Amino acid sequence: MYTKQNGFKLDQPAAPGRFLAEEIIAAEGLTITEAAAILGVTRPALSALLNGRSSLSVEMAIRFDKAFGVKMETLLAMQTACDLAAARAKFNQIKVERYVGKMNEKT
């Protein structure tokens, strides 16, 4: 999937879970069980994030920042980009009419 923005074709943004799985967990040679112990979370919770079944929470971003030095702001920006791309893909399916009220009246 891609969108066009400012005339440029954009690919689907990288999911933070996939990034963390490949660039941190696999790069360090850790299993999900080992990484979960380091992070102080359950194996199912970490597995869901790394396999794209759940989104990155602020708390999990803090844990990765503290344990591996990956800036939580960067990880959360990645998550926001993914969330925005998913919302953009459904934009036309959301049926809401423009409200014209006092703020939109011309005086």
Backbone as ProteinMPNN parsed JSONL, in Angstrom:
{"seq_chain_A": "MYTKQNGFKLDQPAAPGRFLAEEIIAAEGLTITEAAAILGVTRPALSALLNGRSSLSVEMAIRFDKAFGVKMETLLAMQTACDLAAARAKFNQIKVERYVGKMNEKT", "coords_chain_A": {"N_chain_A": [[0.835, -1.187, 0.0], [0.427, 2.27, -0.682], [0.64, 5.824, -0.336], [0.149, 9.064, -1.795], [1.949, 11.937, -1.225], [2.603, 15.302, -1.261], [3.371, 14.971, -3.911], [5.101, 12.799, -3.92], [5.628, 9.288, -3.92], [4.809, 7.223, -1.288], [5.821, 4.477, 0.656], [4.27, 2.021, 2.776], [4.695, 2.898, 6.12], [7.389, 1.796, 8.239], [6.678, -0.624, 10.647], [6.974, -0.296, 14.141], [7.261, -2.615, 15.707], [8.22, -4.592, 13.941], [10.628, -3.409, 13.21], [11.932, -3.38, 15.726], [12.067, -6.135, 16.196], [13.796, -7.015, 14.146], [16.055, -5.242, 14.126], [16.889, -4.974, 16.757], [16.22, -7.188, 18.614], [16.775, -9.589, 17.036], [19.267, -8.784, 16.007], [20.798, -8.692, 18.301], [20.862, -11.311, 18.9], [18.96, -12.44, 20.533], [16.331, -14.377, 22.035], [12.741, -14.241, 21.943], [11.746, -14.795, 24.447], [14.002, -14.3, 26.094], [14.398, -11.562, 25.573], [11.97, -10.545, 26.518], [12.249, -11.03, 29.249], [14.397, -9.313, 29.829], [13.169, -6.872, 29.316], [11.159, -6.912, 31.161], [8.546, -7.787, 30.701], [5.736, -9.829, 29.647], [6.186, -12.821, 27.689], [4.132, -13.353, 25.726], [3.103, -10.721, 25.373], [5.275, -9.285, 24.298], [5.776, -10.816, 22.011], [3.395, -10.382, 20.578], [3.677, -7.66, 19.897], [6.097, -7.685, 18.366], [5.358, -9.274, 16.245], [3.409, -7.855, 14.968], [0.786, -7.923, 15.912], [-0.073, -6.279, 17.87], [-0.017, -2.835, 18.867], [2.658, -0.503, 19.524], [3.046, 0.512, 22.809], [3.266, 3.411, 24.956], [4.532, 2.8, 27.36], [5.925, 0.425, 26.68], [7.666, 1.468, 24.798], [9.233, 3.071, 26.451], [10.468, 1.055, 27.945], [12.051, -0.228, 25.964], [13.712, 1.911, 25.339], [15.094, 2.292, 27.787], [16.313, -0.257, 28.142], [17.677, -0.884, 25.699], [18.496, 1.467, 24.533], [17.15, 2.668, 22.43], [15.585, 5.42, 21.273], [12.626, 6.475, 22.777], [10.947, 8.394, 21.683], [11.45, 8.22, 18.956], [10.547, 5.624, 18.39], [7.838, 5.895, 19.056], [7.093, 7.815, 17.2], [7.326, 6.307, 14.889], [5.238, 4.478, 15.356], [3.046, 6.21, 15.337], [3.147, 7.095, 12.674], [2.488, 4.715, 11.358], [-0.113, 4.316, 12.367], [-1.397, 6.587, 11.314], [-1.16, 6.067, 8.561], [-2.77, 3.793, 8.349], [-5.237, 4.902, 9.076], [-5.55, 6.771, 7.018], [-5.933, 5.038, 4.898], [-8.495, 4.172, 5.336], [-9.949, 6.461, 5.162], [-11.926, 7.379, 3.263], [-13.99, 5.664, 3.79], [-15.146, 6.429, 6.109], [-17.95, 7.972, 7.073], [-18.83, 11.085, 7.515], [-20.345, 14.187, 7.798], [-19.516, 17.567, 7.058], [-19.689, 19.857, 9.664], [-21.45, 22.8, 9.969], [-21.269, 25.492, 11.772], [-21.28, 28.034, 14.283], [-18.554, 28.677, 14.289], [-17.893, 28.492, 11.635], [-19.412, 30.321, 10.294], [-19.787, 33.173, 8.209], [-19.198, 36.538, 8.867]], "CA_chain_A": [[0.0, 0.0, 0.0], [1.152, 3.534, -0.621], [-0.135, 7.048, -0.515], [0.924, 10.135, -2.397], [1.974, 13.14, -0.401], [3.493, 16.3, -1.868], [3.858, 14.483, -5.193], [6.003, 11.675, -3.766], [5.013, 8.01, -3.58], [5.31, 6.759, -0.001], [5.494, 3.112, 1.026], [3.732, 1.863, 4.131], [5.769, 3.132, 7.086], [7.879, 0.629, 8.973], [6.056, -0.839, 11.949], [8.018, -0.355, 15.16], [7.474, -3.996, 16.149], [9.102, -5.266, 12.972], [11.934, -2.783, 13.375], [12.52, -3.877, 16.971], [12.356, -7.561, 16.018], [14.948, -7.218, 13.263], [17.223, -4.406, 14.414], [17.306, -5.068, 18.155], [16.152, -8.546, 19.16], [17.554, -10.506, 16.19], [20.65, -8.297, 15.913], [21.47, -9.049, 19.559], [20.833, -12.761, 19.034], [18.082, -12.77, 21.65], [15.026, -14.976, 21.781], [11.663, -13.402, 22.469], [11.695, -15.062, 25.886], [15.109, -13.563, 26.723], [14.123, -10.125, 25.46], [10.853, -10.239, 27.414], [12.807, -10.987, 30.608], [15.185, -8.076, 29.916], [12.232, -5.748, 29.318], [10.224, -7.027, 32.277], [7.188, -7.978, 30.178], [5.461, -11.228, 29.339], [6.547, -13.26, 26.35], [3.035, -13.094, 24.78], [2.98, -9.282, 25.079], [6.362, -8.904, 23.384], [5.539, -11.519, 20.747], [2.315, -9.683, 19.855], [4.253, -6.435, 19.331], [7.101, -7.986, 17.339], [4.696, -9.92, 15.103], [2.418, -6.959, 14.388], [-0.571, -8.152, 16.396], [-0.416, -5.185, 18.768], [0.724, -1.589, 18.639], [3.634, -0.117, 20.539], [2.533, 1.412, 23.844], [4.253, 4.341, 25.504], [5.314, 2.069, 28.366], [6.863, -0.491, 26.007], [8.696, 2.318, 24.199], [10.141, 3.429, 27.549], [11.249, -0.137, 28.277], [13.083, -0.401, 24.929], [14.658, 3.019, 25.512], [15.927, 2.011, 28.952], [17.078, -1.498, 27.991], [18.49, -0.979, 24.491], [18.934, 2.785, 24.086], [16.393, 3.135, 21.269], [14.814, 6.558, 21.772], [11.187, 6.232, 22.782], [10.304, 9.347, 20.767], [11.589, 7.663, 17.607], [9.648, 4.478, 18.282], [6.46, 6.376, 19.063], [6.863, 8.473, 15.905], [7.091, 5.212, 13.939], [3.899, 3.96, 15.598], [2.098, 7.227, 14.873], [3.148, 7.054, 11.203], [1.709, 3.529, 10.968], [-1.512, 4.579, 12.689], [-1.9, 7.553, 10.338], [-1.292, 5.393, 7.267], [-3.954, 2.929, 8.433], [-6.408, 5.776, 9.076], [-5.67, 7.331, 5.663], [-6.447, 3.989, 4.017], [-9.927, 4.06, 5.59], [-10.498, 7.811, 5.198], [-13.148, 7.512, 2.455], [-15.03, 4.788, 4.329], [-15.727, 7.081, 7.289], [-18.988, 8.874, 6.566], [-19.132, 12.197, 8.415], [-20.585, 15.417, 7.055], [-18.94, 18.776, 7.647], [-20.585, 20.635, 10.521], [-21.367, 24.234, 9.746], [-21.799, 26.136, 12.969], [-20.85, 29.411, 14.541], [-17.147, 28.872, 13.931], [-17.749, 28.522, 10.177], [-20.26, 31.358, 9.724], [-19.116, 34.395, 7.778], [-19.873, 37.719, 9.412]], "C_chain_A": [[0.874, 1.243, 0.0], [0.175, 4.683, -0.742], [0.756, 8.041, -1.225], [0.809, 11.35, -1.51], [2.999, 14.079, -1.018], [4.113, 15.788, -3.162], [4.798, 13.3, -5.111], [5.221, 10.417, -3.386], [5.649, 7.524, -2.281], [4.894, 5.318, 0.226], [4.886, 3.118, 2.417], [4.886, 2.074, 5.111], [6.16, 1.851, 7.817], [7.193, 0.545, 10.332], [7.153, -0.944, 12.998], [8.291, -1.769, 15.654], [8.417, -4.75, 15.233], [10.522, -4.727, 13.068], [12.635, -3.339, 14.608], [12.91, -5.35, 16.856], [13.642, -7.771, 15.234], [16.207, -6.5, 13.738], [17.718, -4.476, 15.865], [17.364, -6.525, 18.599], [17.008, -9.517, 18.345], [19.018, -10.087, 16.119], [21.465, -8.646, 17.156], [21.496, -10.557, 19.79], [19.959, -13.239, 20.189], [16.84, -13.522, 21.181], [13.977, -14.016, 22.323], [11.557, -13.584, 23.98], [12.788, -14.301, 26.625], [14.849, -12.059, 26.708], [12.992, -9.711, 26.396], [11.349, -10.145, 28.856], [13.61, -9.706, 30.817], [14.266, -6.873, 30.072], [11.259, -5.778, 30.5], [8.778, -7.12, 31.846], [6.972, -9.462, 29.923], [5.886, -11.553, 27.907], [5.399, -13.015, 25.367], [2.893, -11.614, 24.405], [4.046, -8.841, 24.086], [6.171, -9.559, 22.024], [4.471, -10.817, 19.917], [2.833, -8.407, 19.203], [5.173, -6.761, 18.161], [6.492, -8.608, 16.083], [3.534, -9.117, 14.54], [0.989, -7.185, 14.826], [-1.009, -7.096, 17.403], [0.448, -3.973, 18.429], [1.698, -1.35, 19.783], [2.987, 0.845, 21.525], [3.648, 2.34, 24.302], [5.138, 3.619, 26.514], [6.325, 1.13, 27.727], [7.981, 0.31, 25.347], [9.713, 2.749, 25.257], [11.041, 2.245, 27.895], [12.363, -0.376, 27.253], [14.13, 0.7, 25.026], [15.628, 2.701, 26.648], [16.844, 0.805, 28.729], [18.073, -1.461, 26.838], [18.942, 0.366, 23.936], [18.251, 3.295, 22.836], [15.455, 4.227, 21.777], [13.313, 6.299, 21.657], [10.461, 7.172, 21.834], [10.35, 8.836, 19.331], [10.615, 6.513, 17.404], [8.189, 4.923, 18.231], [6.118, 7.132, 17.785], [6.608, 7.424, 14.821], [5.674, 4.665, 14.095], [2.837, 4.931, 15.09], [2.01, 7.233, 13.345], [2.341, 5.859, 10.699], [0.219, 3.745, 11.203], [-2.14, 5.547, 11.691], [-2.095, 6.919, 8.967], [-2.528, 4.496, 7.247], [-5.233, 3.763, 8.395], [-6.639, 6.371, 7.692], [-6.285, 6.313, 4.714], [-7.96, 3.836, 4.167], [-10.646, 5.405, 5.527], [-11.835, 7.919, 4.468], [-14.289, 6.631, 2.953], [-15.74, 5.418, 5.529], [-16.686, 8.167, 6.796], [-19.364, 9.899, 7.64], [-19.289, 13.436, 7.548], [-19.959, 16.593, 7.791], [-19.998, 19.51, 8.445], [-20.365, 22.102, 10.219], [-22.065, 24.9, 10.923], [-21.25, 27.533, 13.092], [-19.409, 29.671, 14.109], [-16.972, 29.052, 12.418], [-18.605, 29.591, 9.515], [-19.414, 32.584, 9.319], [-19.886, 35.573, 8.321], [-19.778, 38.887, 8.474]], "O_chain_A": [[1.94, 1.26, 0.615], [-0.96, 4.523, -1.19], [1.976, 7.882, -1.255], [-0.282, 11.742, -1.098], [4.138, 13.684, -1.266], [5.253, 16.127, -3.481], [5.261, 12.827, -6.149], [4.263, 10.485, -2.616], [6.872, 7.424, -2.179], [3.733, 4.97, 0.013], [4.981, 4.107, 3.144], [5.95, 1.48, 4.939], [5.346, 0.942, 7.984], [7.138, 1.527, 11.073], [8.161, -1.613, 12.77], [9.431, -2.095, 15.986], [9.308, -5.463, 15.695], [11.492, -5.483, 13.014], [13.802, -3.726, 14.541], [13.956, -5.762, 17.358], [14.477, -8.597, 15.603], [17.293, -7.079, 13.751], [18.846, -4.078, 16.155], [18.436, -7.037, 18.923], [17.872, -10.194, 18.901], [19.911, -10.933, 16.165], [22.673, -8.868, 17.073], [22.084, -11.028, 20.763], [20.19, -14.309, 20.753], [16.365, -13.321, 20.064], [14.293, -13.092, 23.073], [11.305, -12.623, 24.707], [12.527, -13.716, 27.677], [15.055, -11.374, 27.709], [13.051, -8.641, 27.003], [10.912, -9.27, 29.604], [13.512, -9.081, 31.873], [14.543, -5.967, 30.857], [10.611, -4.774, 30.798], [7.884, -6.607, 32.52], [7.913, -10.255, 29.977], [5.937, -10.681, 27.04], [5.647, -12.516, 24.269], [2.598, -11.29, 23.255], [3.754, -8.108, 23.14], [6.383, -8.92, 20.993], [4.617, -10.67, 18.704], [2.464, -8.103, 18.068], [5.043, -6.178, 17.085], [7.044, -8.483, 14.99], [2.76, -9.626, 13.731], [0.063, -6.692, 14.181], [-2.187, -7.024, 17.753], [1.495, -4.087, 17.793], [1.57, -1.925, 20.864], [2.443, 1.875, 21.127], [4.827, 2.08, 24.062], [6.355, 3.806, 26.523], [7.466, 1.048, 28.183], [9.13, -0.131, 25.339], [10.914, 2.786, 24.989], [12.24, 2.416, 28.113], [13.492, -0.691, 27.629], [15.315, 0.444, 24.815], [16.842, 2.826, 26.487], [18.021, 0.845, 29.089], [19.195, -1.95, 26.974], [19.696, 0.405, 22.964], [18.719, 4.26, 22.232], [14.613, 3.963, 22.636], [12.803, 5.953, 20.591], [9.456, 6.786, 21.237], [9.391, 9.005, 18.577], [9.94, 6.432, 16.377], [7.399, 4.388, 17.453], [4.974, 7.094, 17.333], [5.773, 7.628, 13.94], [4.986, 4.417, 13.105], [1.847, 4.519, 14.485], [0.921, 7.361, 12.786], [1.596, 5.976, 9.726], [-0.61, 3.406, 10.359], [-3.28, 5.354, 11.269], [-3.081, 7.2, 8.286], [-3.247, 4.445, 6.25], [-6.207, 3.373, 7.751], [-7.778, 6.468, 7.237], [-7.064, 6.671, 3.83], [-8.635, 3.416, 3.226], [-11.841, 5.474, 5.814], [-12.782, 8.494, 5.005], [-15.44, 6.839, 2.569], [-16.823, 4.975, 5.912], [-16.271, 9.149, 6.181], [-20.126, 9.598, 8.559], [-18.466, 13.701, 6.672], [-19.89, 16.597, 9.02], [-21.095, 19.757, 7.942], [-19.233, 22.586, 10.213], [-23.289, 24.869, 11.044], [-20.809, 28.135, 12.113], [-19.085, 30.754, 13.622], [-16.017, 29.688, 11.972], [-18.54, 29.759, 8.297], [-18.463, 32.96, 10.005], [-21.114, 35.599, 8.239], [-20.292, 39.964, 8.775]]}, "name": "protein", "num_of_chains": 1, "seq": "MYTKQNGFKLDQPAAPGRFLAEEIIAAEGLTITEAAAILGVTRPALSALLNGRSSLSVEMAIRFDKAFGVKMETLLAMQTACDLAAARAKFNQIKVERYVGKMNEKT"}
